[in-house]
């Protein structure tokens, strides 16, 4: 069971999960088998972590994590709906999260 933000409970649906991922990947070159694999991984992750009930927030965050690795545009699309972006700055912040973080703990040797 998935516990919604308003407290309602609904049966976990792989079809609904796939549909959401598919919408985020619409008109992008993301192969269907990659989307199916993501659905499989998310379903496995939540059944491993949660016994009977899973908060919808946990599912949404896991989808965002998977889409971030799969396709950055799909990630921003999903995040915009999931997080309810209202302003352009919301999009900018989501894109900034995609930037590669540089390892500041690595020291450069002189001459390299």
N, C-alpha and C positions, 0 to 999 in steps of 0.2 A: 504494500500500500504506500502511496505517496501522500504526504501531508502537505496540503497547499498553504499558502501564506495566510489565508483567512480561516484556517483550521479544518476546512473540508478535507475529506479523504477520498482518494480515487485509486482504482486499480492501476498498477504500473503497466504502461503500454509501450512495448517495443516499437509498434507502428507509429505512435505519437512521437516518440523519441526520434525515430528515423525521419519522420516528416519535418520536424523542426530542424534537424541537421541538413536535410535536403533543401529546405527553404533558404537556409543560410548559404548553401553552396550553389544556389540556382545561378545558371549562366556562367559558372566558373568551371575550370577544367579539373574538377575533382572527380575521380572515378567512383562509380557506384560501389565497387567492392571496398574502397577505402572508407566510404561512409558506413557501410555495413560492418566493417571491422571495428570502427569507432563505436557503433551501437553495441556490438558484442562486448567490447572492452568496458564500456560504461556499465552495462547490465551486470557484467561479472564483478566489477569493482563495488557496485552498490550492494549486490547480494552478499559479497564477502564482508563488507563493513557493517551493514545493517541487517538485523535479523528479520524483522517483520514490517517495520515502517521506516520510510526514508523521507526526510524533509525535502520539499521540492527545491529548496535552495541548494542542497547538496548535489542534486541532479543537474541543475543549471550551471553550477560552478564547474562540475566535471565536464559538461558539454563544452563550456568555454575553454577549459584547459586542453581538451582534445582538439577543438577547432583551431586553437592557437598554434598547435603543432602541425595541423593539416593544411590550413590556408588562412593567411592573415586577413584577407578581405572577408571571408566567411566568419572569422572570429569577431571582427568589428560589426558586421551585420547582426550576428546573434546577440552580441553584447548590447547593441543599440536597442533592441527589442526587450531583451531580458532585464536590462538595467533601466529601461525607459528614458533614454537620452532625450533631453529637452532642448539643449543648446549645442552649438558647434564646439564649444569647449569640452563637452562630454566626449565627442568624437576624438578630439585632439588628445585628451588624456588616455583614451583607449589605445590610440596609435602609439603614444609614447611608451606604453607598457610593452609594446612589441620590440622596442629598440633593444639591441644587444647591449648588455651591461659589460663594461670593461672591467677586468680584474685589476683593481687598484692596489692589491697586495703584491703584485708582481713587480719586482724592481728591474729597471733597465740597466744593463751594464754599459759603461761608457764605450762608445764606438759601435754599438749595435743598434 
